[in-house]
Each structure stands twice: as structure tokens, then as C-alpha cells.
Amino acid sequence: MSALRVPHCPHCLLGVSGASYLPYPPAAMRCPHCRLIIGAGRARAEACDDGDARSRGSAAGVLANAARRAQSEPGGIEEITAALRKSATEMGCAVERLRMLDYQHQWERDQAMPELSAVLATYSTWKAARTAATERTAVVDVDARLGVDADGAAQVA
């Protein structure tokens, strides 16, 4: 027992509660957050920037699993599409490049947007939600250029 620091999971980089010494753990254990195995003595002393890219995948998995366990009702397709477009615009990226973590951070600031659990209840996967929002966005843009309304009828000028 060398240092009095909070050990962090090497996968999701979240602190492991109930432990205050390194090396930790004394035997392999499951991380309470990402549920991956932390090998004996493999916990990190602190979350560090070099693990940030690696931890995004684990954190996204934690979010997705929690959202699926919430068993929310599916949301409205138009509402979800608008929320994904808004979030992508605020992040400065295309809808198909929007990360789940970025959407969750946007939702924490603006809870009028559909929850992640509602998005996943509607589309099953994050990739399917982004793809559907991208396709719906493309159809709306083409219809607007062609002068077609939502029912497919030509607009009269």
C-alpha cells in the first residue's frame, strides 16, 4: 500500500469508490462503471489525458447500457432528428459524425431535447439514429429545393 490516491479504472477512467491505495485492486475485479475487468494492480493513479481517446468508447458503452436499462418509451422521429441536427450544429460537425457523448453533454445542458434512452428506444443503436437523421435531413433539403411540401405535393407559388 504505497500511495493514498483514488484508483481509477484503466478502461473508463472513472474513480473506483471504496479504495484509497495503490497498487489496486489486490485481485482482479469488475469496474462498477464500465463492468470491464480491472486486473490485479492495474488501476491508474488518476485519470489522465492520454487515456481520453481510449476511454470514450468505454464511456459510450456505459451510457448506452444505462440508456437501454432505463427502458424509455420511443421518442418522436421529427423531434429526435431536430435534436440530433441541433446538437451536431452546436458541436460543429455533421450529424453522421456526432458522438453519443457529445449528445449526452448537450442534453445535460438542454433537457428539452429527447433523452438518450428515448433515442435508443426509437432506433435501437446510435448509428441507426444518426443514419436516419442524416437521411431525413437530406430528404427535407431536397424537397425544399424542389418546392415539395411534407405530403409530396408540389407547392404552388
DSSP file (Angstrom, degrees, kcal/mol; ACC not computed):
  #  RESIDUE AA STRUCTURE BP1 BP2  ACC     N-H-->O    O-->H-N    N-H-->O    O-->H-N    TCO  KAPPA ALPHA  PHI   PSI    X-CA   Y-CA   Z-CA
    1    1 A M              0   0    0      0, 0.0     3,-0.1     0, 0.0    23,-0.0   0.000 360.0 360.0 360.0  95.0    0.0    0.0    0.0
    2    2 A S        +     0   0    0     20,-2.8     2,-0.3     1,-0.2    19,-0.0   0.935 360.0  33.9 -96.0 -51.8    2.1    2.8   -1.3
    3    3 A A  B     -A   22   0A   0     19,-0.8     2,-1.0     2,-0.1    19,-0.9  -0.824  60.4-138.1-116.2 147.2    0.1    5.9   -2.2
    4    4 A L        +     0   0    0     -2,-0.3     2,-0.3    17,-0.2    17,-0.2  -0.625  60.9 123.3 -98.5  72.8   -3.1    7.4   -0.8
    5    5 A R        -     0   0    0     -2,-1.0    41,-0.1    15,-0.1    -2,-0.1  -0.892  69.8-101.4-127.1 157.6   -4.8    8.2   -4.1
    6    6 A V        -     0   0    0     -2,-0.3    14,-0.2    39,-0.1     2,-0.1  -0.711  41.0-130.6 -79.8 120.8   -8.1    7.2   -5.5
    7    7 A P        -     0   0    0      0, 0.0     9,-2.9     0, 0.0     2,-0.4  -0.442  20.6-152.5 -71.3 146.4   -7.6    4.4   -8.1
    8    8 A H  B     -BC  15  44B   0     36,-2.6    36,-2.7     7,-0.3     7,-0.2  -0.915  23.1-103.8-120.3 146.4   -9.2    4.9  -11.5
    9    9 A C     >  -     0   0    0      5,-2.5     4,-1.3    -2,-0.4    34,-0.1  -0.456  23.5-139.7 -63.9 135.0  -10.4    2.2  -13.9
   10   10 A P  T  4 S+     0   0    0      0, 0.0    -1,-0.1     0, 0.0    33,-0.1   0.632  98.1  47.0 -73.0 -10.9   -7.9    1.9  -16.8
   11   11 A H  T  4 S+     0   0    0      3,-0.1    47,-0.3    25,-0.1    48,-0.2   0.910 129.5  13.7 -93.8 -56.4  -10.8    1.5  -19.3
   12   12 A C  T  4 S-     0   0    0     46,-0.1     3,-0.1     2,-0.1    43,-0.1   0.533  90.3-134.3-101.1  -7.5  -13.4    4.2  -18.4
   13   13 A L     <  +     0   0    0     -4,-1.3     2,-0.3     1,-0.2    34,-0.1   0.680  56.2 140.1  62.5  21.6  -11.0    6.3  -16.2
   14   14 A L        -     0   0    0      1,-0.1    -5,-2.5    32,-0.1    -1,-0.2  -0.708  60.0 -97.0 -92.5 148.7  -13.7    6.7  -13.5
   15   15 A G  B     -B    8   0B   0     -2,-0.3     2,-0.7    -7,-0.2    -7,-0.3  -0.321  27.4-132.2 -65.9 142.9  -12.8    6.5   -9.9
   16   16 A V    >   -     0   0    0     -9,-2.9     3,-0.9     3,-0.1    -1,-0.1  -0.867  27.4-137.8 -96.3 111.4  -13.3    3.2   -8.0
   17   17 A S  T 3  S+     0   0    0     -2,-0.7     3,-0.1     1,-0.2    -9,-0.0  -0.291  79.9  33.8 -71.8 154.0  -15.0    4.0   -4.8
   18   18 A G  T 3  S+     0   0    0      1,-0.2     2,-0.4     2,-0.0    -1,-0.2   0.474  97.7  97.1  84.5   2.8  -14.0    2.4   -1.5
   19   19 A A    <   +     0   0    0     -3,-0.9    -1,-0.2   -12,-0.1    -3,-0.1  -0.973  34.2 164.1-126.0 138.9  -10.3    2.2   -2.4
   20   20 A S        +     0   0    0     -2,-0.4     2,-0.3   -14,-0.2   -14,-0.1   0.113  54.7  70.0-140.1  24.5   -7.6    4.6   -1.4
   21   21 A Y  S    S-     0   0    0    -17,-0.2   -17,-0.2   -19,-0.0     0, 0.0  -0.974  70.5-103.4-142.3 156.9   -4.3    2.9   -2.0
   22   22 A L  B    S+A    3   0A   0    -19,-0.9   -20,-2.8    -2,-0.3   -19,-0.8  -0.939  90.9  49.0-123.5 149.4   -2.2    1.7   -4.9
   23   23 A P  S    S-     0   0    0      0, 0.0    -1,-0.1     0, 0.0    19,-0.1   0.531  93.2-151.7 -71.9 145.9   -1.5   -0.8   -6.3
   24   24 A Y        +     0   0    0     19,-0.3    19,-2.5     1,-0.1    15,-0.0  -0.977  55.1  30.2-140.6 148.9   -5.2   -1.6   -6.6
   25   25 A P        -     0   0    0      0, 0.0    16,-2.2     0, 0.0    17,-0.2   0.690  58.7-151.5 -81.2 162.1   -7.0   -4.0   -6.7
   26   26 A P  S    S+     0   0    0      0, 0.0     2,-0.3     0, 0.0    14,-0.1   0.811  87.1  15.7 -67.8 -27.2   -5.3   -6.7   -4.8
   27   27 A A  S    S-     0   0    0     12,-0.1    14,-0.2    11,-0.1    11,-0.1  -0.944 106.2 -73.8-138.5 159.6   -7.1   -9.3   -7.1
   28   28 A A        +     0   0    0     -2,-0.3     2,-0.3    12,-0.1    11,-0.2  -0.216  59.3 169.0 -54.6 141.5   -9.0   -8.9  -10.4
   29   29 A M  E     -D   38   0C   0      9,-1.9     9,-3.6    -4,-0.1     2,-0.4  -0.957  36.0-100.5-149.4 164.4  -12.4   -7.2  -10.1
   30   30 A R  E     -D   37   0C   0     -2,-0.3     7,-0.2     7,-0.2     6,-0.1  -0.735  36.6-117.8 -89.3 138.1  -15.1   -5.7  -12.2
   31   31 A C     >  -     0   0    0      5,-2.7     4,-1.2    -2,-0.4   -15,-0.1  -0.577  17.1-139.2 -69.1 132.9  -15.3   -1.9  -12.6
   32   32 A P  T  4 S+     0   0    0      0, 0.0    -1,-0.1     0, 0.0   -16,-0.0   0.681  97.5  42.7 -69.2 -14.9  -18.6   -0.8  -11.1
   33   33 A H  T  4 S+     0   0    0    -19,-0.1   -18,-0.0     3,-0.1   -17,-0.0   0.919 130.4  15.5 -95.2 -61.2  -19.0    1.7  -14.0
   34   34 A C  T  4 S-     0   0    0      2,-0.1     3,-0.1   -20,-0.1    -4,-0.0   0.589  90.2-135.1 -94.1 -11.1  -18.0    0.0  -17.3
   35   35 A R     <  +     0   0    0     -4,-1.2     2,-0.2     1,-0.2    -5,-0.0   0.644  57.7 136.2  65.9  17.3  -18.1   -3.5  -15.9
   36   36 A L        -     0   0    0      1,-0.1    -5,-2.7    -6,-0.1     2,-0.3  -0.580  63.7 -94.5 -87.9 159.6  -14.8   -4.5  -17.5
   37   37 A I  E     -D   30   0C   0     -7,-0.2     2,-0.6    -2,-0.2    -7,-0.2  -0.578  28.7-154.5 -78.6 131.0  -12.3   -6.5  -15.5
   38   38 A I  E     -D   29   0C   0     -9,-3.6    -9,-1.9    -2,-0.3     3,-0.1  -0.938  23.5-132.6-101.4 116.7   -9.5   -4.5  -13.8
   39   39 A G    >   -     0   0    0     -2,-0.6     3,-2.4   -11,-0.2     4,-0.3  -0.220  38.9 -73.3 -66.8 159.5   -6.5   -6.8  -13.4
   40   40 A A  T 3  S-     0   0    0      1,-0.3    -1,-0.2     2,-0.1   -12,-0.1  -0.329 119.4  -1.2 -56.1 123.7   -4.7   -7.1  -10.1
   41   41 A G  T 3  S+     0   0    0    -16,-2.2    -1,-0.3   -14,-0.2   -17,-0.1   0.594 101.8 114.2  73.0  12.4   -2.7   -3.9   -9.5
   42   42 A R    <   +     0   0    0     -3,-2.4    -2,-0.1   -17,-0.2    -3,-0.1   0.450  36.3 116.6 -98.5  -0.9   -3.8   -2.4  -12.8
   43   43 A A        -     0   0    0    -19,-2.5   -19,-0.3    -4,-0.3   -34,-0.2  -0.366  65.6-119.4 -65.9 148.2   -5.8    0.6  -11.6
   44   44 A R  B     -C    8   0B   0    -36,-2.7   -36,-2.6     1,-0.1     3,-0.1  -0.556   9.2-128.1 -87.7 153.6   -4.5    4.0  -12.6
   45   45 A A  S    S-     0   0    0      1,-0.2     2,-0.3   -38,-0.2   -39,-0.1   0.862  86.6 -15.3 -68.2 -35.3   -3.4    6.6  -10.1
   46   46 A E  S    S-     0   0    0    -38,-0.1     2,-0.2   -41,-0.1    -1,-0.2  -0.981  81.3 -82.5-161.5 160.5   -5.6    9.2  -11.7
   47   47 A A        -     0   0    0     -2,-0.3     2,-0.3   -34,-0.1   -33,-0.0  -0.529  52.6-168.6 -68.7 133.7   -7.5    9.9  -14.9
   48   48 A C    >   -     0   0    0     -2,-0.2     3,-1.1     1,-0.1     4,-0.2  -0.879  32.3-116.6-128.4 160.3   -5.0   11.3  -17.5
   49   49 A D  G >  S+     0   0    0     -2,-0.3     3,-1.6     1,-0.3     4,-0.4   0.795 107.3  65.4 -65.7 -30.9   -5.3   12.9  -20.9
   50   50 A D  G 3  S+     0   0    0      1,-0.3     4,-0.3     2,-0.1    -1,-0.3   0.737 102.0  50.3 -68.7 -18.9   -3.5   10.2  -22.8
   51   51 A G  G <> S+     0   0    0     -3,-1.1     4,-2.5     1,-0.2    -1,-0.3   0.452  84.1  95.3 -91.9  -1.2   -6.3    7.8  -22.0
   52   52 A D  H <> S+     0   0    0     -3,-1.6     4,-1.2     1,-0.2    -1,-0.2   0.919  84.7  45.2 -59.8 -48.1   -9.0   10.2  -23.1
   53   53 A A  H  > S+     0   0    0     -4,-0.4     4,-0.6     1,-0.2     3,-0.3   0.888 116.3  47.4 -64.0 -38.3   -9.4    8.8  -26.6
   54   54 A R  H  > S+     0   0    0     -4,-0.3     4,-0.8     1,-0.2     3,-0.4   0.853 109.3  53.7 -70.4 -35.3   -9.4    5.2  -25.3
   55   55 A S  H  X S+     0   0    0     -4,-2.5     4,-2.9     1,-0.2     5,-0.2   0.696  90.4  75.6 -77.4 -18.2  -11.9    6.0  -22.6
   56   56 A R  H  X S+     0   0    0     -4,-1.2     4,-2.6    -3,-0.3    -1,-0.2   0.907  95.3  49.8 -60.7 -41.5  -14.5    7.5  -25.0
   57   57 A G  H  X S+     0   0    0     -4,-0.6     4,-2.0    -3,-0.4    -1,-0.2   0.916 113.3  45.3 -64.0 -43.3  -15.5    4.1  -26.3
   58   58 A S  H  X S+     0   0    0     -4,-0.8     4,-2.3   -47,-0.3    -2,-0.2   0.913 113.4  49.8 -66.4 -41.7  -15.9    2.6  -22.8
   59   59 A A  H  X S+     0   0    0     -4,-2.9     4,-2.4     1,-0.2    -2,-0.2   0.893 109.7  51.3 -64.7 -38.9  -17.9    5.7  -21.6
   60   60 A A  H  X S+     0   0    0     -4,-2.6     4,-2.8    -5,-0.2    -1,-0.2   0.895 109.5  50.9 -64.2 -39.1  -20.2    5.5  -24.6
   61   61 A G  H  X S+     0   0    0     -4,-2.0     4,-2.6     2,-0.2     5,-0.2   0.898 109.0  50.6 -63.2 -40.8  -20.8    1.8  -23.8
   62   62 A V  H  X S+     0   0    0     -4,-2.3     4,-2.2     2,-0.2    -2,-0.2   0.929 112.8  46.7 -61.9 -45.6  -21.6    2.8  -20.2
   63   63 A L  H  X S+     0   0    0     -4,-2.4     4,-2.5     2,-0.2    -2,-0.2   0.924 113.0  48.5 -62.3 -45.7  -24.1    5.4  -21.5
   64   64 A A  H  X S+     0   0    0     -4,-2.8     4,-2.4     1,-0.2    -2,-0.2   0.916 112.4  47.9 -63.7 -43.6  -25.7    3.1  -24.0
   65   65 A N  H  X S+     0   0    0     -4,-2.6     4,-2.2     1,-0.2    -1,-0.2   0.911 113.0  48.0 -65.1 -41.1  -26.1    0.3  -21.5
   66   66 A A  H  X S+     0   0    0     -4,-2.2     4,-1.2    -5,-0.2    -1,-0.2   0.898 111.8  50.7 -64.7 -39.6  -27.6    2.6  -18.9
   67   67 A A  H  X>S+     0   0    0     -4,-2.5     5,-0.5     1,-0.2     4,-0.5   0.895 111.0  48.0 -65.7 -39.9  -30.0    4.1  -21.5
   68   68 A R  H ><5S+     0   0    0     -4,-2.4     3,-1.0     1,-0.2    -1,-0.2   0.881 109.2  53.0 -68.9 -37.2  -31.2    0.6  -22.6
   69   69 A R  H 3<5S+     0   0    0     -4,-2.2    -1,-0.2     1,-0.2    -2,-0.2   0.774  97.6  66.9 -67.3 -24.8  -31.7   -0.4  -19.0
   70   70 A A  H 3<5S-     0   0    0     -4,-1.2    -1,-0.2    -5,-0.2    -2,-0.2   0.738  90.6-152.0 -68.1 -22.0  -33.9    2.7  -18.5
   71   71 A Q  T <<5 -     0   0    0     -3,-1.0    -3,-0.1    -4,-0.5    -2,-0.1   0.909  23.5-176.7  50.1  53.8  -36.5    1.2  -20.9
   72   72 A S      < -     0   0    0     -5,-0.5    -1,-0.1    45,-0.2     3,-0.1  -0.296  30.8 -99.2 -74.0 162.0  -37.8    4.6  -22.1
   73   73 A E        -     0   0    0      1,-0.1    48,-0.2    -2,-0.0    49,-0.2  -0.554  49.7 -94.0 -75.3 146.7  -40.7    5.0  -24.5
   74   74 A P        -     0   0    0      0, 0.0    45,-0.1     0, 0.0     2,-0.1  -0.308  44.0-131.9 -59.9 147.3  -39.6    5.7  -28.1
   75   75 A G        -     0   0    0     43,-1.0     2,-0.3     1,-0.1     3,-0.0  -0.380  30.5 -77.8 -94.4 175.3  -39.5    9.4  -29.0
   76   76 A G     >  -     0   0    0      1,-0.1     4,-2.6    -2,-0.1     5,-0.2  -0.573  33.9-137.9 -75.1 134.9  -40.9   11.3  -31.9
   77   77 A I  H  > S+     0   0    0     -2,-0.3     4,-2.7     1,-0.2     5,-0.2   0.909 103.5  47.7 -61.3 -44.7  -38.8   10.8  -35.1
   78   78 A E  H  > S+     0   0    0      1,-0.2     4,-2.5     2,-0.2    -1,-0.2   0.907 112.8  49.5 -63.3 -41.5  -39.1   14.5  -36.0
   79   79 A E  H  > S+     0   0    0      2,-0.2     4,-2.1     1,-0.2    -2,-0.2   0.905 113.0  46.4 -64.8 -42.2  -38.1   15.6  -32.5
   80   80 A I  H  X S+     0   0    0     -4,-2.6     4,-2.7     2,-0.2     5,-0.2   0.918 111.8  51.0 -67.2 -43.6  -35.1   13.3  -32.4
   81   81 A T  H  X S+     0   0    0     -4,-2.7     4,-2.4    -5,-0.2    -2,-0.2   0.929 111.8  47.4 -59.1 -45.8  -34.0   14.4  -35.9
   82   82 A A  H  X S+     0   0    0     -4,-2.5     4,-2.6     1,-0.2    -1,-0.2   0.893 112.2  50.0 -63.0 -39.9  -34.2   18.0  -34.9
   83   83 A A  H  X S+     0   0    0     -4,-2.1     4,-2.7     2,-0.2    -2,-0.2   0.908 111.3  48.1 -66.7 -41.7  -32.3   17.3  -31.6
   84   84 A L  H  X S+     0   0    0     -4,-2.7     4,-2.5     2,-0.2    -2,-0.2   0.910 113.2  48.0 -64.8 -41.6  -29.5   15.5  -33.4
   85   85 A R  H  X S+     0   0    0     -4,-2.4     4,-2.5    -5,-0.2    -2,-0.2   0.926 113.3  47.9 -63.2 -44.5  -29.2   18.3  -36.0
   86   86 A K  H  X S+     0   0    0     -4,-2.6     4,-2.4     2,-0.2    -2,-0.2   0.930 113.3  47.2 -62.1 -46.3  -29.1   20.9  -33.3
   87   87 A S  H  X S+     0   0    0     -4,-2.7     4,-1.8     1,-0.2    -1,-0.2   0.912 112.8  48.8 -63.0 -43.3  -26.5   19.0  -31.3
   88   88 A A  H  X>S+     0   0    0     -4,-2.5     5,-2.6     2,-0.2     4,-1.0   0.902 111.1  50.8 -63.8 -41.0  -24.3   18.4  -34.3
   89   89 A T  H ><5S+     0   0    0     -4,-2.5     3,-0.5     1,-0.2    -2,-0.2   0.920 110.6  48.3 -62.3 -44.3  -24.6   22.1  -35.3
   90   90 A E  H 3<5S+     0   0    0     -4,-2.4    -1,-0.2     1,-0.2    -2,-0.2   0.816 113.0  48.3 -67.3 -29.5  -23.6   23.2  -31.8
   91   91 A M  H 3<5S-     0   0    0     -4,-1.8    -1,-0.2    -5,-0.2    -2,-0.2   0.617 112.8-121.7 -83.2 -13.0  -20.6   20.8  -31.8
   92   92 A G  T <<5S+     0   0    0     -4,-1.0     2,-0.3    -3,-0.5    -3,-0.2   0.843  73.9 104.9  76.7  34.3  -19.6   22.0  -35.3
   93   93 A C  S   <S-     0   0    0     -5,-2.6    -1,-0.3    -6,-0.1    -2,-0.2  -0.888  75.5 -90.4-138.1 169.8  -19.8   18.6  -37.0
   94   94 A A    >>  -     0   0    0     -2,-0.3     3,-1.6     1,-0.1     4,-0.5  -0.444  41.0-111.8 -76.1 156.1  -22.1   16.7  -39.4
   95   95 A V  G >4 S+     0   0    0      1,-0.3     3,-1.4     2,-0.2    -1,-0.1   0.888 117.7  57.4 -57.1 -41.1  -24.9   14.6  -37.9
   96   96 A E  G 34 S+     0   0    0      1,-0.3    -1,-0.3    35,-0.1    35,-0.1   0.632 108.2  48.3 -68.6 -11.0  -23.2   11.4  -39.1
   97   97 A R  G <4 S+     0   0    0     -3,-1.6    -1,-0.3    33,-0.1    -2,-0.2   0.432  81.1 121.7-103.7  -3.0  -20.1   12.4  -37.0
   98   98 A L    <<  -     0   0    0     -3,-1.4     2,-0.3    -4,-0.5    32,-0.1  -0.430  56.2-139.8 -65.9 127.9  -22.0   13.3  -33.8
   99   99 A R     >  -     0   0    0     -2,-0.2     4,-2.1     1,-0.1     5,-0.2  -0.624  14.0-125.0 -89.2 148.9  -20.7   11.2  -30.9
  100  100 A M  H  > S+     0   0    0     -2,-0.3     4,-2.5     1,-0.2     5,-0.2   0.875 111.8  54.9 -58.0 -39.7  -23.1    9.8  -28.3
  101  101 A L  H  > S+     0   0    0      1,-0.2     4,-2.2     2,-0.2    -1,-0.2   0.890 106.8  50.4 -63.3 -39.3  -21.0   11.5  -25.5
  102  102 A D  H  > S+     0   0    0      2,-0.2     4,-2.2     1,-0.2    -1,-0.2   0.900 110.4  49.5 -66.1 -40.1  -21.4   14.9  -27.2
  103  103 A Y  H  X S+     0   0    0     -4,-2.1     4,-2.7     2,-0.2    -2,-0.2   0.926 110.3  50.9 -63.0 -43.3  -25.2   14.4  -27.5
  104  104 A Q  H  X S+     0   0    0     -4,-2.5     4,-2.1     1,-0.2    -2,-0.2   0.901 109.7  49.9 -61.9 -40.8  -25.4   13.5  -23.8
  105  105 A H  H  X S+     0   0    0     -4,-2.2     4,-1.1     2,-0.2    -1,-0.2   0.893 111.5  49.2 -64.5 -38.8  -23.4   16.6  -22.8
  106  106 A Q  H  X S+     0   0    0     -4,-2.2     4,-2.2     1,-0.2     3,-0.5   0.909 109.8  51.6 -64.3 -41.8  -25.8   18.7  -24.9
  107  107 A W  H  < S+     0   0    0     -4,-2.7    -2,-0.2     1,-0.2    -1,-0.2   0.878 103.5  57.7 -63.9 -37.2  -28.8   17.0  -23.3
  108  108 A E  H  < S+     0   0    0     -4,-2.1     3,-0.3     1,-0.2    -1,-0.2   0.822 113.2  40.7 -62.8 -29.5  -27.4   17.8  -19.9
  109  109 A R  H  < S+     0   0    0     -4,-1.1     2,-0.4    -3,-0.5    -2,-0.2   0.787 128.3  30.2 -84.5 -31.3  -27.4   21.5  -20.8
  110  110 A D    ><  +     0   0    0     -4,-2.2     3,-1.7    -5,-0.1    -1,-0.2  -0.789  62.9 177.9-133.2  88.4  -30.7   21.4  -22.6
  111  111 A Q  T 3  S+     0   0    0     -2,-0.4     4,-0.1     1,-0.3    -4,-0.1   0.367  70.5  82.9 -79.5   8.3  -33.1   18.9  -21.2
  112  112 A A  T 3  S+     0   0    0      2,-0.1    -1,-0.3    -5,-0.0     3,-0.1   0.686  77.1  88.4 -76.5 -18.8  -35.8   19.9  -23.6
  113  113 A M  S <  S-     0   0    0     -3,-1.7   -33,-0.1    -6,-0.2     2,-0.1  -0.388  99.6 -87.7 -71.8 156.0  -34.1   17.6  -26.1
  114  114 A P        -     0   0    0      0, 0.0    -1,-0.1     0, 0.0    -2,-0.1  -0.394  49.3-107.9 -63.5 142.3  -35.1   13.9  -26.1
  115  115 A E     >  -     0   0    0      1,-0.1     4,-1.9    -4,-0.1     3,-0.5  -0.298  24.3-113.4 -66.4 156.2  -33.1   11.8  -23.6
  116  116 A L  H  > S+     0   0    0      1,-0.2     4,-2.6     2,-0.2     5,-0.2   0.866 118.3  58.7 -57.8 -37.2  -30.5    9.3  -25.0
  117  117 A S  H  > S+     0   0    0      1,-0.2     4,-1.9     2,-0.2    -1,-0.2   0.867 105.3  49.0 -63.0 -35.6  -32.7    6.5  -23.7
  118  118 A A  H  > S+     0   0    0     -3,-0.5     4,-1.6     2,-0.2   -43,-1.0   0.878 110.3  51.3 -70.3 -37.5  -35.6    7.7  -25.9
  119  119 A V  H  X S+     0   0    0     -4,-1.9     4,-2.4     1,-0.2     5,-0.2   0.937 114.1  43.1 -63.0 -46.3  -33.3    8.0  -28.9
  120  120 A L  H  X S+     0   0    0     -4,-2.6     4,-2.3     1,-0.2    -2,-0.2   0.818 110.7  55.3 -72.3 -30.1  -32.0    4.4  -28.4
  121  121 A A  H  < S+     0   0    0     -4,-1.9    -1,-0.2    -5,-0.2    -2,-0.2   0.840 113.4  43.3 -67.8 -31.5  -35.6    3.1  -27.7
  122  122 A T  H  < S+     0   0    0     -4,-1.6    -2,-0.2   -49,-0.2    -1,-0.2   0.907 132.1  18.5 -78.4 -44.2  -36.6    4.6  -31.1
  123  123 A Y  H  < S-     0   0    0     -4,-2.4     2,-1.7    -5,-0.2    -3,-0.2   0.490  86.0-138.2-111.3  -5.4  -33.7    3.5  -33.2
  124  124 A S  S  < S+     0   0    0     -4,-2.3     2,-0.3    -5,-0.2    -4,-0.1  -0.170  81.4  43.5  74.5 -43.2  -32.0    0.6  -31.2
  125  125 A T  S  > S-     0   0    0     -2,-1.7     4,-1.8    -6,-0.1     5,-0.1  -0.931  77.5-126.4-132.5 157.5  -28.5    1.9  -31.9
  126  126 A W  H  > S+     0   0    0     -2,-0.3     4,-2.5     1,-0.2     5,-0.2   0.893 112.2  54.2 -65.5 -40.1  -26.7    5.2  -32.0
  127  127 A K  H  > S+     0   0    0      1,-0.2     4,-2.6     2,-0.2    -1,-0.2   0.901 107.3  50.2 -63.1 -41.2  -25.5    4.6  -35.6
  128  128 A A  H  > S+     0   0    0      2,-0.2     4,-2.6     1,-0.2    -1,-0.2   0.889 110.2  51.0 -64.3 -38.5  -29.1    3.9  -36.8
  129  129 A A  H  X S+     0   0    0     -4,-1.8     4,-2.4     2,-0.2    -2,-0.2   0.934 112.5  45.3 -64.0 -46.3  -30.3    7.1  -35.2
  130  130 A R  H  X S+     0   0    0     -4,-2.5     4,-2.4     2,-0.2    -2,-0.2   0.915 113.9  49.7 -63.5 -42.4  -27.5    9.2  -36.8
  131  131 A T  H  X S+     0   0    0     -4,-2.6     4,-2.6     2,-0.2    -2,-0.2   0.928 112.3  46.9 -62.8 -46.0  -28.1    7.5  -40.2
  132  132 A A  H  X S+     0   0    0     -4,-2.6     4,-2.7     1,-0.2     5,-0.2   0.910 113.1  49.0 -63.4 -42.0  -31.9    8.1  -40.0
  133  133 A A  H  X S+     0   0    0     -4,-2.4     4,-2.1    -5,-0.2    -1,-0.2   0.888 111.8  49.7 -65.2 -37.9  -31.4   11.7  -39.0
  134  134 A T  H  X S+     0   0    0     -4,-2.4     4,-2.1     2,-0.2    -2,-0.2   0.926 113.2  45.7 -65.4 -44.8  -28.9   12.2  -41.9
  135  135 A E  H  X S+     0   0    0     -4,-2.6     4,-2.3     2,-0.2    -2,-0.2   0.909 113.4  48.9 -65.7 -42.4  -31.3   10.6  -44.4
  136  136 A R  H  X S+     0   0    0     -4,-2.7     4,-2.3     1,-0.2    -1,-0.2   0.885 110.8  51.6 -64.8 -37.7  -34.3   12.7  -43.1
  137  137 A T  H  X S+     0   0    0     -4,-2.1     4,-2.3    -5,-0.2    -1,-0.2   0.912 109.9  49.1 -63.9 -42.6  -32.2   15.8  -43.3
  138  138 A A  H  X S+     0   0    0     -4,-2.1     4,-2.3     2,-0.2    -2,-0.2   0.900 111.3  49.3 -64.7 -41.2  -31.2   15.1  -46.9
  139  139 A V  H  X S+     0   0    0     -4,-2.3     4,-2.8     2,-0.2     5,-0.2   0.921 111.4  48.8 -64.7 -44.3  -34.8   14.4  -47.9
  140  140 A V  H  X S+     0   0    0     -4,-2.3     4,-2.2     1,-0.2    -2,-0.2   0.907 111.8  49.6 -62.4 -42.2  -36.0   17.7  -46.3
  141  141 A D  H  X S+     0   0    0     -4,-2.3     4,-1.8     2,-0.2    -1,-0.2   0.906 113.1  45.8 -64.4 -41.9  -33.2   19.6  -48.0
  142  142 A V  H  X S+     0   0    0     -4,-2.3     4,-2.2     2,-0.2    -2,-0.2   0.925 112.4  50.8 -67.1 -44.5  -34.0   18.1  -51.5
  143  143 A D  H  X>S+     0   0    0     -4,-2.8     5,-2.6     1,-0.2     4,-1.2   0.898 109.1  51.8 -60.3 -39.8  -37.8   18.7  -51.0
  144  144 A A  H  <5S+     0   0    0     -4,-2.2    -1,-0.2     1,-0.2     3,-0.2   0.901 110.8  47.5 -64.0 -40.4  -37.2   22.3  -50.1
  145  145 A R  H  <5S+     0   0    0     -4,-1.8    -1,-0.2     1,-0.2    -2,-0.2   0.849 114.9  46.0 -69.4 -32.9  -35.1   22.9  -53.2
  146  146 A L  H  <5S-     0   0    0     -4,-2.2    -1,-0.2    -5,-0.1    -2,-0.2   0.599 112.5-117.9 -85.3 -11.5  -37.7   21.2  -55.4
  147  147 A G  T  <5 +     0   0    0     -4,-1.2     8,-3.3     1,-0.3     2,-0.4   0.847  63.3 145.8  78.4  34.3  -40.6   23.1  -53.8
  148  148 A V  B   < -E  154   0D   0     -5,-2.6    -1,-0.3     6,-0.2     6,-0.2  -0.871  39.8-138.4-106.2 137.5  -42.3   20.0  -52.5
  149  149 A D    >   -     0   0    0      4,-2.6     3,-1.7    -2,-0.4    -1,-0.0  -0.208  38.1 -85.7 -85.5-176.4  -44.2   20.1  -49.2
  150  150 A A  T 3  S+     0   0    0      1,-0.3    -1,-0.1     2,-0.1    -2,-0.0   0.748 127.2  55.1 -63.4 -25.8  -44.2   17.4  -46.5
  151  151 A D  T 3  S-     0   0    0      2,-0.1    -1,-0.3     1,-0.0     3,-0.1   0.496 118.6-108.0 -85.3  -4.4  -47.0   15.4  -48.2
  152  152 A G  S <  S+     0   0    0     -3,-1.7     2,-0.3     1,-0.3    -2,-0.1   0.469  76.3 133.8  92.1   2.5  -45.1   15.2  -51.5
  153  153 A A        -     0   0    0      1,-0.1    -4,-2.6    -5,-0.0    -1,-0.3  -0.645  63.2-107.0 -88.3 143.7  -47.3   17.7  -53.3
  154  154 A A  B     -E  148   0D   0     -2,-0.3     2,-0.3    -6,-0.2    -6,-0.2  -0.448  34.3-120.9 -67.7 137.0  -45.8   20.5  -55.3
  155  155 A Q        -     0   0    0     -8,-3.3     2,-0.5    -2,-0.1    -1,-0.1  -0.622  20.5-133.7 -80.7 136.8  -46.1   23.9  -53.7
  156  156 A V              0   0    0     -2,-0.3    -1,-0.0     1,-0.1    -9,-0.0  -0.790 360.0 360.0 -93.9 128.7  -47.9   26.5  -55.7
  157  157 A A              0   0    0     -2,-0.5    -1,-0.1     0, 0.0    -2,-0.0   0.468 360.0 360.0 -86.2 360.0  -46.2   29.8  -55.9
